[in-house]
């Protein structure tokens, strides 16, 4: 029996309503029990013969109450249903129930399962065979046909899985199964999200012999998924996506959790009207961001709403070191310019506060960088080199770039992946038979595999590696002639990588290409992980499952059927039944396999057009209400009410009621109380379930404690002067107030006196011939004194003086890198020349020992067109007390001499000058201003040229290459005039 919106499951029982008139007659003819009254003069009345009187019929309202009770019981037994659902499937043809049980189904899985169970119930009523299939199951899972009980068991065994659905495979198998029984009806309970194989999979049903399809598509407007995370320079950027057919604005909250599941940060993502993507930012320190283990959308219950973060998502900290002096560190020419531009989007860059490598290297390593980049540093202090080697062995990645200093460094450098030849190789120069070399294809087994070979990148200079049996395996990138461009080697748990070209565009145009950015990014991705998801060219690595992602987005231990994940080998790992999303690897190094990629989109699944009817239906909960229980409850209440009325009519609720021995009978009293409790029971249950049930007292609050009074501050007075100076501050102020010439104190009084007197004579000559007014010369101890205040430091080399300490040499090296210049004077030209042409004088040997601990650039004698020859006087050479030794300066390797530009180029001042002519001896004067030492040969003009050379050196120190810029003045004026 069906009659909307009311129906009965057992309508035959309603025939019992015919008996209601009989029940009415019986109840009406059955009077209630008479009421007993106690009368005092019982002895008199006991002898009086009395006729018993009883009511002839029951009261009408009690009869009506009992008839209503009987009618409720009959209606309840008939199983009434309010708003009954219609039967969806009728007929004996087979029924195929297909459920999408991938990651997108987890949000409404219970609703989908209830719909499938109702379909099974409908098929059971007609005796039809039932097929049950999930689209995210293995191919060997049985799909039927089943009878109704077994079909329900199969439905209960289906669970949502955190993997994509495979519709093509599922529908091909279903078509094969139901083709033997034409006319089958298909009910597809999909997740509403389109896949690439959806159209082809559904089209395969045309050849299956199916007769109809019920199309169930859920509402996906509340579905949202995380697609990517970018750990930027100033925050963690989170990207989310929702179905493209969602048009209403929506905001979601994404929480960030650590490895213990603690929520440590959050952000909001807002989907605009008509937009399917959203972006949020978590602004937190890099140390806190690197502690994030996963992100999750609040309130979501599907796996794509959780984003796992491994070491690849953690922003690397990269330390940058350069061997260039500060004055040449101009944009586009700085060795670190292109490196910082390439790494800044992917890493947090840190640089040292001082150029002293003995101090800066430990200082940078204390900040726990993942990568250290060294640009053209040829020699490290021994302690710093050992500290860096230990850091690499523990897992650090060291990237080095070649340059003039590395090309001329000694052969005992242990922080190189290969042994280098001294000097550099020039390609395509005037004296070279070879042309600039392009890059060869990147090796398939290296970290750069898969990168396209740039056709416009060429190399004009490089440092060469000594041939060795392992050179081929260490070569990560090569030139077309087979020589290595990038080499790498594993040291302990870390790596050392060498670019055989300079980090700027002087040796190659690689640093200004996009390939350079990708190469650096891949090397950084290699640091502190198992190879990284970004390096598709690494060898294949099999990682065991560690922690898996459940269908609802929570984490769980790996299932027994989960297999190890293979990464590398040129293939990108994909989520599958064997490899669900989760963490793979070990606790020390985890790899995160996520559901969706950065370019993922959620497009709605479109209802297909097939050769048989497709009827759309919506997922909906069963809205029918079974009234059997409420009717029985109402009957129980009426029964309790009837009992109370009978007791009331019997006089049991009266204070003066019948007594035995002056008290109400205990049995009747208990019955009355029991009936009252039964009557009030439904009201008590309703009250306890009500949201308003509970104490009405307000929670007691505790008033906040008053703020503590501020600490007493000392009273200030305008008459009180606070002296915050420290020892040595006045000396620093005096040093920067006036320009001073400085010299290194050797400890030999005779040598130090000549140095001071020589600089005093040069100071006096500067005051006479120029506008410069230097202060008194200052003697320096390089191990203790601050060197940055002095533009030029004169260092007389004395073989008998103690060898400077490693720290002192490191400070001098840092001073030279920061723009200062040291004038080394061996003072032995009269004996054996400058010490740079093969001589072995004691002073020359001492100079070599000092320079061996520094990053000395390539040197050359001052060319005739150098700025130094024209900075003030026109100087063909630079004599001192002796004549004949050249003045050595940093080589200007990229300069060109042209008729319209006679001054040699160079964007900075040479950090080093070397001579053997004893300049201070020629400059030295006594207290009267007379020369202290004669020149050799004794020529007054030689002393004058020595002083003029000193003036040129000082002008060069203070003004740099401004003279080379003056030649452009006519051209600039002409352009301005136009």
QUISULSUL-V307954 format. One record per run of one state. SS is the DSSP state (H for helix, E for strand, L for the rest). FROM is the first residue (numbers start at 1). TO is the last residue. If there is no record, write none. Layout:
BEGIN
ss:SS from:FROM to:TO
ss:SS from:FROM to:TO
END
This chain:
BEGIN
ss:L from:1 to:1
ss:E from:2 to:3
ss:L from:4 to:5
ss:E from:6 to:8
ss:L from:9 to:10
ss:H from:11 to:29
ss:L from:30 to:41
ss:H from:42 to:46
ss:L from:47 to:59
ss:H from:60 to:77
ss:L from:78 to:79
ss:E from:80 to:82
ss:L from:83 to:94
ss:E from:95 to:99
ss:L from:100 to:102
ss:H from:103 to:126
ss:L from:127 to:129
ss:E from:130 to:134
ss:L from:135 to:145
ss:E from:146 to:146
ss:L from:147 to:147
ss:H from:148 to:157
ss:L from:158 to:166
ss:H from:167 to:178
ss:L from:179 to:184
ss:E from:185 to:190
ss:L from:191 to:192
ss:E from:193 to:193
ss:L from:194 to:197
ss:H from:198 to:207
ss:L from:208 to:211
ss:E from:212 to:217
ss:L from:218 to:223
ss:E from:224 to:231
ss:L from:232 to:235
ss:E from:236 to:243
ss:L from:244 to:249
ss:E from:250 to:257
ss:L from:258 to:262
ss:E from:263 to:271
ss:L from:272 to:276
ss:E from:277 to:282
ss:L from:283 to:285
ss:H from:286 to:289
ss:L from:290 to:293
ss:E from:294 to:297
ss:L from:298 to:302
ss:H from:303 to:305
ss:E from:306 to:308
ss:L from:309 to:315
ss:E from:316 to:322
ss:L from:323 to:325
ss:H from:326 to:328
ss:L from:329 to:336
ss:H from:337 to:343
ss:L from:344 to:346
ss:E from:347 to:351
ss:L from:352 to:356
ss:H from:357 to:365
ss:L from:366 to:370
ss:E from:371 to:375
ss:L from:376 to:381
ss:H from:382 to:393
ss:L from:394 to:396
ss:E from:397 to:401
ss:L from:402 to:403
ss:H from:404 to:407
ss:L from:408 to:419
ss:E from:420 to:420
ss:L from:421 to:424
ss:E from:425 to:426
ss:L from:427 to:436
ss:E from:437 to:439
ss:L from:440 to:457
ss:E from:458 to:459
ss:L from:460 to:460
ss:E from:461 to:462
ss:L from:463 to:464
ss:E from:465 to:465
ss:L from:466 to:470
ss:H from:471 to:474
ss:E from:475 to:479
ss:L from:480 to:483
ss:E from:484 to:491
ss:L from:492 to:493
ss:E from:494 to:499
ss:L from:500 to:507
ss:E from:508 to:508
ss:L from:509 to:509
ss:H from:510 to:512
ss:L from:513 to:513
ss:H from:514 to:526
ss:L from:527 to:540
ss:E from:541 to:543
ss:L from:544 to:544
ss:E from:545 to:549
ss:L from:550 to:554
ss:E from:555 to:556
ss:L from:557 to:564
ss:E from:565 to:568
ss:L from:569 to:570
ss:E from:571 to:571
ss:L from:572 to:581
ss:E from:582 to:585
ss:L from:586 to:589
ss:E from:590 to:593
ss:L from:594 to:601
ss:E from:602 to:602
ss:L from:603 to:603
ss:E from:604 to:604
ss:L from:605 to:612
ss:E from:613 to:617
ss:L from:618 to:624
ss:E from:625 to:626
ss:L from:627 to:627
ss:H from:628 to:649
ss:L from:650 to:659
ss:E from:660 to:660
ss:L from:661 to:662
ss:E from:663 to:663
ss:L from:664 to:665
ss:H from:666 to:689
ss:L from:690 to:728
ss:H from:729 to:737
ss:L from:738 to:741
ss:E from:742 to:744
ss:L from:745 to:748
ss:H from:749 to:769
ss:L from:770 to:777
ss:E from:778 to:780
ss:L from:781 to:791
ss:E from:792 to:796
ss:L from:797 to:805
ss:H from:806 to:817
ss:L from:818 to:820
ss:E from:821 to:825
ss:L from:826 to:828
ss:H from:829 to:832
ss:L from:833 to:841
ss:H from:842 to:851
ss:L from:852 to:858
ss:E from:859 to:861
ss:L from:862 to:866
ss:H from:867 to:869
ss:L from:870 to:887
ss:E from:888 to:890
ss:L from:891 to:897
ss:E from:898 to:898
ss:L from:899 to:900
ss:E from:901 to:901
ss:L from:902 to:911
ss:E from:912 to:915
ss:L from:916 to:918
ss:H from:919 to:923
ss:L from:924 to:924
ss:E from:925 to:925
ss:L from:926 to:930
ss:E from:931 to:931
ss:L from:932 to:939
ss:H from:940 to:959
ss:L from:960 to:961
ss:H from:962 to:966
ss:L from:967 to:968
ss:H from:969 to:977
ss:L from:978 to:978
END
